[in-house]
Amino acid sequence: MVVTIIWLVLIGAGIGIELCSHRTDGRCSSLASVASLLWTRLPGRLLLVGIWGFVGWHVFARYTVP
């Protein structure tokens, strides 16, 4: 139950960031622009691949919705 609440909070935060970026005319960066900025350098690529692996492991391999 707690894990479900944590994932819903994370998804809500992502949606909130995207809404903020579209409503404030560029004062808040979107997740796509942050990811593309990180993707330009090797440490950023490693970070993004690590996040992708972490989320993939916890959502798809270990966590099942009851």
C-alpha positions in Angstrom: 0.0 0.0 0.0 2.8 2.4 0.9 4.7 1.6 -2.3 1.5 2.4 -4.4 1.2 5.8 -2.6 4.9 6.6 -3.3 4.6 5.7 -7.0 1.4 7.8 -7.3 3.1 10.7 -5.6 6.1 10.4 -8.1 3.7 10.3 -11.1 1.8 13.2 -9.7 5.0 15.2 -9.3 6.0 14.5 -12.9 2.6 15.6 -14.2 2.8 18.7 -12.0 6.2 19.6 -13.4 5.0 19.2 -17.0 1.9 21.3 -16.2 4.1 24.0 -14.6 6.4 24.0 -17.7 3.5 24.5 -20.1 1.8 27.2 -18.1 4.7 29.4 -17.1 6.1 30.2 -20.6 9.6 28.7 -20.0 10.3 29.6 -16.4 10.1 26.0 -15.5 11.8 23.4 -17.6 9.9 20.3 -18.9 11.1 16.8 -18.2 11.9 16.3 -21.8 14.2 19.4 -21.9 16.0 18.3 -18.7 16.5 14.8 -20.1 17.8 16.1 -23.4 20.2 18.3 -21.5 21.4 15.4 -19.4 21.8 13.2 -22.5 24.5 15.4 -24.0 27.2 14.3 -21.6 28.4 10.9 -20.4 27.6 11.3 -16.7 24.1 12.4 -17.6 23.7 9.4 -19.9 24.8 7.1 -17.1 22.4 8.8 -14.7 19.5 8.4 -17.1 20.3 4.8 -17.8 20.6 4.2 -14.1 17.2 5.8 -13.4 15.7 3.8 -16.2 17.1 0.6 -14.8 16.0 1.4 -11.3 12.4 2.2 -12.3 12.2 -0.7 -14.7 13.4 -3.1 -12.0 11.1 -1.9 -9.3 8.0 -1.4 -11.4 8.1 -4.3 -13.9 10.2 -7.0 -12.2 9.4 -6.7 -8.5 6.3 -4.7 -8.0 2.9 -6.1 -8.8 -0.4 -4.5 -8.3 -2.5 -6.7 -6.0 
